[in-house]
Amino acid sequence: MKSEANFQTYRLGPFELEHPFILAPMAGITNSPFRRLMRRRKSALVISELVSANGIEHSGGKTLDLLRFHEEERLVGLQIFGEDTELLVKAAQVVERMGADFVDLNLGCPVPKVVKKGAGSAMCRDTASLGRTLEAMVKSVKIPVTIKIRTGWDSQTKNAVEVVRVAAEAGISWVAIHGRTRAQGYSGLADWDFIGDVKAKSPLPIIGNGDVGTPQIAVDRFKNYGVDAVMIGRGALRNPFIFDQSRALLLGAEPQMPTSESYLQLMDEQRAMLQEVFNPRMAMIHARKFLAWYSAGFPGCHEFRSKVFSIPDPGILWDEAREFFLKSTQNRDFKFMNQPFLMGGHG
Ligand SMILES: Cc1cc2nc3c(=O)[nH]c(=O)nc-3n(C[C@H](O)[C@H](O)[C@H](O)COP(=O)(O)O)c2cc1C
């Protein structure tokens, strides 16, 4: 239902969303604290980073920690990967027992270590075998099973239409598509025309993904490519307010530029959540990464960045960050913002 009324909802498979803009799963980034933070800043749902089905079966402890989530994150999906149907079925059942709202299977990871074993994007090369795995997963749980894919293995085998058909037959609830082939890695641009074409032929809801860096691009992709939702990864790291801004723009309002106050609030919440979940060393590693991303393009960001990576004391680091965002939330350089970054990941 896509009317212009303010109270409308957007259907995605079995769920009703307030709007169609969703945080993409990212390894080492979309952990529970960041997912919580982005739900508070209006990502319509959240998904964990990829978690190994093999690890869930064999290594317990640390792997299971990756599956923990906070109630505040709902709607929350947990993403798994692997090549063995039996282990994927078991992992999906663990995800269901953990209480997640849906289980997502990673079929887009291009990383050699993963595809060599036949997992991630390699699974889409043999669609008959993929269909059997998906069907087994869907039959084994009551929660929705969803998948995230690429457009294909390489430019010769862009088989997303076929993958979506097989997924629909198996009972998958939606397909998210990162608009690059496995061979492309993170180079070139996401092919939204191709995503739009897959959507036009798809019996399933389709989430489009790739290179959405501004609310304007998010709304353009949603309106012009017919997709059911738009997934935003790296764009949310440089602009953690992008979901709410995209929602506002879609409803016809002018997106609010974040103020110093918005950043201070964000940092206070993130600092507290990181302390809650991680040991001091890990909390510091995460603090550094996020502060560097958030500050990109603001005046003085280069000096701030070098401070971020050299200050050893977390208290001093957060104080510096507060000071930076007190004076630096105007005059952002959006040209710099559009430069590609983080050109590698698991999907
Ligand atoms: C650092 C990093 C880690 C990623 N990890 C995952 C992952 O665990 N699972 C997954 O499905 N995709 C993963 N991805 C892919 C993203 O979900 C997304 O498809 C990709 O970044 C393109 O979208 P974007 O241009 O909005 O960032 C990762 C991407 C990056 C940059």
Ligand as a Chemical Component Dictionary entry (heavy atoms), coordinates in Angstrom:
data_LIG
# 
_chem_comp.id                   LIG 
_chem_comp.type                 NON-POLYMER 
_chem_comp.pdbx_formal_charge   0 
_chem_comp.three_letter_code    LIG 
# 
loop_
_chem_comp_atom.comp_id 
_chem_comp_atom.atom_id 
_chem_comp_atom.alt_atom_id 
_chem_comp_atom.type_symbol 
_chem_comp_atom.charge 
_chem_comp_atom.model_Cartn_x 
_chem_comp_atom.model_Cartn_y 
_chem_comp_atom.model_Cartn_z 
_chem_comp_atom.pdbx_ordinal 
LIG C1  C1  C 0 32.536 -3.930 6.484  1  
LIG C2  C2  C 0 31.397 -4.636 5.815  2  
LIG C3  C3  C 0 30.920 -5.816 6.348  3  
LIG C4  C4  C 0 29.845 -6.473 5.737  4  
LIG N1  N1  N 0 29.340 -7.610 6.317  5  
LIG C5  C5  C 0 28.230 -8.203 5.798  6  
LIG C6  C6  C 0 27.602 -9.307 6.447  7  
LIG O1  O1  O 0 28.016 -9.761 7.519  8  
LIG N2  N2  N 0 26.505 -9.851 5.850  9  
LIG C7  C7  C 0 25.994 -9.375 4.668  10 
LIG O2  O2  O 0 24.996 -9.897 4.169  11 
LIG N3  N3  N 0 26.551 -8.312 4.058  12 
LIG C8  C8  C 0 27.639 -7.722 4.583  13 
LIG N4  N4  N 0 28.182 -6.615 3.985  14 
LIG C9  C9  C 0 27.560 -6.081 2.763  15 
LIG C10 C10 C 0 26.533 -5.004 3.086  16 
LIG O3  O3  O 0 25.420 -5.546 3.758  17 
LIG C11 C11 C 0 26.033 -4.340 1.782  18 
LIG O4  O4  O 0 25.486 -5.332 0.956  19 
LIG C12 C12 C 0 27.155 -3.624 1.016  20 
LIG O5  O5  O 0 27.989 -2.892 1.884  21 
LIG C13 C13 C 0 26.580 -2.678 -0.056 22 
LIG O6  O6  O 0 25.715 -1.731 0.530  23 
LIG P1  P1  P 0 26.190 -0.215 0.895  24 
LIG O7  O7  O 0 26.751 0.376  -0.363 25 
LIG O8  O8  O 0 24.934 0.447  1.369  26 
LIG O9  O9  O 0 27.246 -0.320 1.958  27 
LIG C14 C14 C 0 29.269 -5.957 4.574  28 
LIG C15 C15 C 0 29.752 -4.761 4.035  29 
LIG C16 C16 C 0 30.809 -4.100 4.644  30 
LIG C17 C17 C 0 31.318 -2.810 4.052  31 
# 
loop_
_chem_comp_bond.comp_id 
_chem_comp_bond.atom_id_1 
_chem_comp_bond.atom_id_2 
_chem_comp_bond.value_order 
_chem_comp_bond.pdbx_ordinal 
LIG C1  C2  SING 1  
LIG C2  C3  SING 2  
LIG C2  C16 DOUB 3  
LIG C3  C4  DOUB 4  
LIG C4  N1  SING 5  
LIG C4  C14 SING 6  
LIG N1  C5  DOUB 7  
LIG C5  C6  SING 8  
LIG C5  C8  SING 9  
LIG C6  O1  DOUB 10 
LIG C6  N2  SING 11 
LIG N2  C7  SING 12 
LIG C7  O2  DOUB 13 
LIG C7  N3  SING 14 
LIG N3  C8  DOUB 15 
LIG C8  N4  SING 16 
LIG N4  C9  SING 17 
LIG N4  C14 SING 18 
LIG C9  C10 SING 19 
LIG C10 O3  SING 20 
LIG C10 C11 SING 21 
LIG C11 O4  SING 22 
LIG C11 C12 SING 23 
LIG C12 O5  SING 24 
LIG C12 C13 SING 25 
LIG C13 O6  SING 26 
LIG O6  P1  SING 27 
LIG P1  O7  DOUB 28 
LIG P1  O8  SING 29 
LIG P1  O9  SING 30 
LIG C14 C15 DOUB 31 
LIG C15 C16 SING 32 
LIG C16 C17 SING 33 
# 
